[in-house]
Amino acid sequence: MKINASAGPLLHAKNNQVSDEMRNIAPSSQEGLKVDPTKQFINSEPTHPAEQMRAKSDNGKLTVITYKANGRLDLPARYEEHRGILESAIISTSKLYLHETPAAANRIAEEYEKVSADLYEQNPRLKNKSWGFTVDETGKLVATGHLNQADKQLVEEALNSNEELVSAAKDFKTSFLEGLEIERGSAGTSQYWGKYDVNEGNFAQIIDFKEMIEQGSNDEIEREKRGYLLNKWEWTINISDQLQARAEPTFAK
């Protein structure tokens, strides 16, 4: 059986969704299911019916995984021998696809929107130039693409003047790189994002934040409805595309 290398990340994205239909699934005599949209990175795509059975254990009942006071997963005894694999999968999924990395991405989008508004107002010519930005090994935001030296300096000064944007970019990079390592686990291989060789030295050559924002943003209606600048589904697809285009699958399983 051939496995689509991008299937895992995309399913992670779709599984972290709450549709409008899910908000009131209980009968009228009962209290409807209440979801706080401010606590999730929400996408408007409906969950595919085929995924409804994914969370069920081998005895047909949902298995809820919790943590002990010492921070270790509280696993059923029959899963103990697979602790290493499960911990890698759960922690890397959280960091890469569900929580830390996408949350940092949304912060980047929010702060970039503020910076770019001022930047384009004062320098409208930059709108028609092909450029991007990323974070280098020193934690500085750097401009990429087709900019002359004067414009490159102008853009970088504007980007780095926003401390929240710089902080979000650093957080993204840290969570992303940690997630890749964890996903590979002791075997050192992965079928998903972890198969790509992204590290401190080459991150700036692979991940373009401006492309991520432009390709992964919600439209105005969804942004107003959901409260998030980035669409989780589109964001996941774009990061997958960037990895496929620029990174080597050195750690492919």
N, C-alpha and C positions, 0 to 999 in steps of 0.2 A: 504494500500500500504506500503510495507516495503522499507525503505530507507537505502541504503548502507552508513554506517557511514564514509567511506573514500571517497565517491563520490565527496563531496564538495571540499575538498582540491585538489583532482586530477583534477577536472574541472577548478579550479582556476589556476592550473599549465598550463593546456592546453590552457586556454583562454589568457594567457600572452605570446603568441608565435607569431613569424613572420616567415612564410615560404618563401622560395625563390620565389614560384609562386606568392605570394602576392606583390612582389616588382615591378612587371611590369604588372598590370592587366588592365591598360588603353589602348585604341586603339593606334595604331602607330602614329596617327595624334595628339595625346594628350601626355602630359607629364605623364610618368608613376608614380605610387605611390612610393614615396621615403621614406625609413625607415632608421633611423640611428641606427644600431645594437649596438652601444656603449651606448645607453641610455636605454636599456632593458636587462633583464635577460632572454636570448633567449634559446629556445629549438628547436630542429630540427623536432619534431613530427608535422605532419599536423593537423590542426584543424578539428575536426569531424563535418560533415555536420549538424548533429542534433543540434549542438550548435549555429547555425547561427541565430536562432530566439530568443536566450536568452536575448538579450539586448533590445528587442522591448517592447514598452509600450502598454497599453490596446487599444490605438487608432491606432496601427499599425505603429507609427512613432518612430524613435529613440529619447529617452529622454536623454539629456546630463545634467549631474549633475555637477554644479560648486560651488565654495565657494564665500561667500560675504567677504567684507573687514574685518569684525569682526571675520572671521574664521568659521562661521556657514555655513552649507550647504544651498545653494539657491535652495529650493525645490518647485516644482509646488504646488499650493494651495491644490490640492486633496490629496497630500501625507503628508501634514503637521501633520495630526493626527498620522502618523506612523513615525515621525521624530526619536524618540528614537531607534526604531528597525533598521531603515535605517542607522543612524549614526553608530550604533554598527557594523552592517554588513560591511559597507564601510571601516571604520577605521581599524577594525580587519582584514579584507581581505588584506588591504594594508600592515599592520604590519607583519602578519603571512605568507601570501602566495605569495605576489607580490613584495614587496619592501624592507622594513627594515630588516626583518629576513633573507630572501634569499641573500640579498646584503652582510650582515655580514657573512653569511655562505661562500660565495665566497671569501671574504677577508681572512677568516680562512684557506680556501684551498690554497690560493696563498701563504700565509706566512708559512703554515705548509710544503709546498713543499720545501721551502728554508731551513727550519730547519731540516727536515728529510734527505735531501740530505747530509748535513754535518754530521748529527748524524749517519747515516748508513755507511758513508765512514770511520768514525773513529771507529765505533762499529758495524761491519757487522753482528755480532751474533744476534742483535736485530731484524733483518729482519725475522728471523725464530721463533720469540716469539710472543705469542698472547697477545697484549696489546692495550690499547686505551687511550684517554685523554679527560678531560672535565674541567669545571671551577667550583670551590667550592664557598661557601658562602662568603669567604673573597676576591674573585676575583683572586685567584691564580689558575694556570693551574695545574691539578694533573693527574698523570698517573694511569691507572687502568689495571686490567687484571693480567696475570701470569708473574710478574716480581719479582725478588728478591730485597731486599732492596737497594743493590748497583746499580742495573740497574734502579730501580724506581727513585732514586735520580739523576742519570745521565740524564734520560729522562726529568725529571721535570726541572732541571737546564737549559737544552737546550731549552725547550719550553718557559720558563719564561724569558729567555734572549732576546727573540724577543718581543719588546714592542708593535709592531703592531699586532702580533698574540694575545697577552693578551687583547689588546683593542678591537679587533674584537670579541673575545670570550665573553667579557663583554657586548658588544653591542648586540650580538645575544641573550644572556640570557635576557637582559632587554627588548628588543623588543618582544621576544617570550612570556615572562610572562605577559607583558602588553597586548599583543594581545589576549592571552587566557582569561584574565579578561574581556576585552572589548567584545569579542565574546559572552561570557555568558550573558552579559547585566544585566538588572534589574531582569530578571527571574532567573538568576544564573544557567542556563542550556545551553547545546549545543549539536548538533548532530555531530559536527566535532572535531577538535583538542581541542577545549575548554572544551569538556566533561571530559578530563583527568586531574587528580589532579597533576599538576606539579607546584612547588613553590620553593622559595629560599632554603628551607631546603632539598628538595629531587632532585633538578635538576641534581646534579652530579651523582645520582644513575640511572638516566633515559636517559639523552642525552650523547651520545658518539660521539665526533667530528671526531675521526679517522675513525670510522665506516661510518659516514656520508660522509666523503671524499672518502673513498674507494668504497662505494656502489653507490655514486651519481656523480662520475666524468665522464666528457665527454671523449671519446677516442681522440687520437691525431689529427685525421682529423677534428672532430667537434670543438675541442679546437682551432685549427688553424683557422678554418672558422668563428667561432662565437666570439672568444676572451674570453670565460668564461671557467674556470676549471670545474665548476659544471653544470650538465645537470638538468634543472629545473624539468623536469618530474621525473627523477630517484631520485633526491633529495627529492621531495615531498613524493614519495613512501617510501623512507628509513626512513624519520622522522615519517611517519605514522606507519611504522613497529616497530620502537623503542618505540613509545608511546603505541602501542597495546601490546608489549611484556613486558614492564616494569612499566607502569603507570596504576593506577586504574581509571576506568571511573566513578568517583564519581559524576560528574555533568552531566551525560547523561540525555537527554530529554526523 
